[in-house]
Amino acid sequence: MAAQGRSSPSTDPSATDPTSPGGASRTGETPRAARGRRRRLDTVLDLVIDNGHISVEALVAQLGISPATARRDLDALADQQLVIRSHGGASANPDSSSLPLRYRAARNAGQKEAIAAAAVDLVRPGSVIGLNGGTTTTALAHELASRQDFRDCERATVLVTNAVNIAQELAVRRHLQLVVTGGVVRESSYELVGTWAEQMLAQIRIDTMFIGVNALNATDGAGTHDESEASISSRLIERSTRVVVVADHTKIGADAFARIGSPEIIDDLVTDSAADPAVLDQLREAGIAVHIAEEGG
C-alpha cells in the first residue's frame, strides 16, 4: 500500500549504514552533506526504477556527479538489495514496486508528515479510528500519539490497525486503546492479512478509516500492489462510516494491480500540493472531498 524489492524488516541497515537512504552520516560528514547524499541516493533509485536500468554514464550526465560517485551510489543501493548491480550500471530489482518500508518512509517524508497532520484534523478525540499499513498511515499514527487534544480527552481514542509496526509503536500510549487484527504478517509491509484478520473485523465498527494506498485515480479508485493487502483494506472499509485516503502526490493518478475500492466508497483524500491538479479535479467530480496539506503549515 502505501508505496513499493522489499527486504526483510528484521535488520535495518539504515540505522548504521551511512550509504543508505535515510541512514546515519559518516564520521566527520556534515549534516548538510549527509542530507545531500541521501537525496541523491533517492534520486538515483528513482531513476533506476523509472527506466528499468541506468548506466554510470547516464547518471554522470543527468546528475552532474563523477563516475566514481555514481558507482559508489549504485553499490550502496545494491548492498541494500534495492537495485541489481550490473557492469557499467544497475537494473531495477524485479520486486522494486514494493520497496522496503524503511526506505519508503524516508521518501517524501516532509509531505507525509504534513498529510498526517492534516488528516488528524479530520477526526475527533475519543472516536474509533482505523489505520491500514504504509508509510503515510505510520506518520499519521505518530501524529495521533503526539496530539495534546487526544492525550487530554477523558475518553480513550480507539485505534484499529492491521499493521504490526504501528501497533508496536502505539502500544504504550495510554490515551489510545489499541485493537490489532489477527492474521499473517507480510514481512515487506508489516501488515496482517488473511482470513483470520477479516473474520475479526466482522465484530467491530470504525468511525473513520484512514487508508494508505499505492494508487488513486477517478476510474479505478484506490489500489495497491498486493491482493492480500487490498482484501484486508477492503474489509476495513466495509466496517467504517467514513473513509479517508491519505496519499502523497506520487500515488495520485497512478495505477496498481489490486483494487481496494471504487471512488464511490471514498469520502475524503488528503494529499500534498504537488499532486496533479487535473487528477484532483477528476476525483472531486467523483465525489471525493480533497484536502491539500502544506509542508510547514
N, C-alpha and C positions, 0 to 999 in steps of 0.2 A: 504494500500500500504505500503508505507514504512511500515513496520512492523507491530499480534499483537494480559479476560473480560475487556472491556473498561468501564470506568465510566464517568459520566458527567463532562465536562470540566468547569462547572460553578464554581467549588471550587477546589482549588489545595492544598491538604494537605501538599505537599512537601515544600510549601513556609514557613510553620511554624512548621511542624511536624518533629522532629529530628529523628524519626524512619523510615521515608520514604526514598526510594532510591532517591538520589539527594537532600534531604532535608537539612535544616539548622542543625547545631550541637547543642547538649545540652550545656547549660551554663557551662563553665569550661572545656568542652571537647576540646582537641587539634584538629587542622585541620587534622593532620595525623590520629588521632583516628576516626574522623568523616568520612574521606575518606575510611578508612579501613572498617568501619561498612557498608557504602554504597556499597562497592564492595562485602562484604559478603552477604548482602541482595540480590544483583543482582544474586550472585551465588546460594543462596537458592531458589530464584524464578525460576531460570533456571532449577534447579534440580527437582522442583515440576512439572514444565511444561513438561520436558523431560520424567519423569517417571509416570506422572499422579497422583501419590501420593507418599509422603515420610514421614517416621516416624522420631520422635525425635531421636531415637537410630541411625538411618541411618545418620542423619546429624552430630551427635556426632562423628560417625566413619569416615565419609568422610571429614569433615572439621576440626576435632580436637578441637571442641568447647565443652563447658559444656552443660549438659541438660537444665540448666536454660537459657543459652544464646540461644540455639536452640528454646526453647519455646517462648522466647521474640521475636525472629526474625519472627517466624511464626505468632505470634499475631500481630506484626506490619504490615506484609503483608496482613493479614486477615482484619485488620482495614481499609485498602485501597481497599478492595474487589478484591485484586489480587489473593488470594487463598481462599479456604474454609477450615476453621479450623475443625479438627475432633479430636476425643480422641486419643492422642498419636502421632499426626502428622497433616498433611494438605493435601488437594487434590487440583488439578488444577481447577481454575474457568472454568465452561463449555465454556465460551467465551474467554478463555485465549489466543486464536490465535490472538486476537485483543486487545492487551494491551493498556492502556490509553496512549495517545500521550505524556503526561507529563512524564510518566515513560520511554517510549521508547526513548525519546530524550536523556535521561541520559545514555542509554546503548551504548557502543562503541562510546562515544561522541568524543574522540580524532580522531578516524578513520573517523568518519563522517565529522569532520571539515577538515581533510586532503583531503578527497574526494571532498568536496565542493570547496576548494582552487584549486585543480587540474582541476575541471570541469569548473570553471570560466575562466581558462586559455584557454579554447577551444572556447570562444566566443569573439566577438568584441564589444566595447562600441558603442552605437548608433544603435544596431541591435534590432530585435524583439525576445525576449526570453520568452519561456513558462515554467511554473512550475506546476506540479500537487501537491497534498498534500503529507505529510510524513515528517519524521524527517530529512532525508538526504536533501531533497529539501528545508526544512526550514533552515538548516545550509547553504545551497547554497544561499538562499535569504539574509541571514546575510552577507555573503561574498560579494555579489553584492552591498549591501548597503555601505560597508566599503571600497571598492576598489577605490583608488585615480584616476586611469585612467578612470573609469566610471564617477566619480564625475567631472573630468576635461573636459570631452567630451562636445563639443558645442551642439551636438545633443543628446537629452534625449534618454536613452535606454528604449524601450517599454517592459514592463513585463506583460504577460498574465498569470493569475492564477485562479484556481477554489478553492483555499484554503483560507478561511477567516482569519486564523491566520497569514498567510503570507501577505495578503492584509493589515491587521491592522498594522503590523509592518513596512511596506514599504510605507504606505500612505503619510507620511510626508517627504519622500526622494525626494527632488526636481529634482535630476538627473535621477529619474525613473518615467516614465509615466505609471501609473498603470491601467490595464484593468482587471476587475473581471467578470467572467461569472455569469450568473444568476443560479438559481436552488435552491434545497432544501438542507439544511445543514445536514450532517451526524455528529451527536454530538461527535462520538468517534474519528473521524479523522479531523474534521473541514472542510471537503471537500463539495463543492456544486455539487450536482448530479441531474440527471433527464433530462427530455426533454427540459426544458427551457434553461438549460446550453448548451445542444447540438445544439439547434436552433441558439443561439447566435454565436456559433463557426463557423457556415457556412459563416459568414460575415467577417472573419478575416484570416490573414496569419501569420505564425510564422516561423522565420528563424531557430532557434534551440530550440527544445523541450527537457527539462530535465524531465525524468520520474523516480519517485521513485516507487519501486516495493516490493512485499513480496517474490518474487521468480524469478529466471532467470536460464534457462537451455537451452541447444542446441537443445532439442527436441520440447518443447512447447513454447519457447521464454519467454516473460515477463508475470507475473501473479500476481494476488492479491487475497485476501480472500473474497472480496465483489464484487458482479456482477455489482452493480451500479457504483462503483469506476472504475472497469475495463472498463465499457462502456464509461464514460466520458474521461478517459485516451486515449482510442482508437480514440475518436473523435478529441482530441487534436493532436494526432499523425497524423491523416489524414490531418490536416491543416498545417503540419510542413514540412520544407525542410530537416531538419536533426534531427535525434532522438538520444539522449544520455541517456542511463540508468545510474543512479547513485545508487549504492547499496553496502553496506558493505559485508564482506565475509560470514556472516550468511545467506544471500539471494542467494548466488551463488551455483547453483546445487540443490536448493530447489524446491519444487513443491507447487502450490497454486490452489485453487478451480476455480477461474475465470481467463480466459486468456485475457491479454491485446493485445498481438500481437505476431506474429511468429518471429523467429530470423531474417528473411529477412527484416523486417521493421526497425531493429535497426542498426544504423551506428556505435555507439561507446558505450563502457562500461567504467565507471570509478569506480574502487573498490580499496580495500586495499590489502596489501601484504599477509594477512592471507588467502586469497581466495585459493581454491583448484586448484593447477596448472593444473591438468588433465582436470578439467571442463573449465578452462580458455582456454586451447588448443582446446577443442571442440568448444567453442564459436568463437575462431579465425577461425577455419575451416569453421564455418557457415558464415564467412564474417564480423564478428564484430571486430572492432579495440579496443583492450584492453589497458587501461591506468591504471597503478598502482600508487596509491597515498601513499606516505610515510609520517608517522607522523613526524612532525618537519622538513619536507623537504621544 
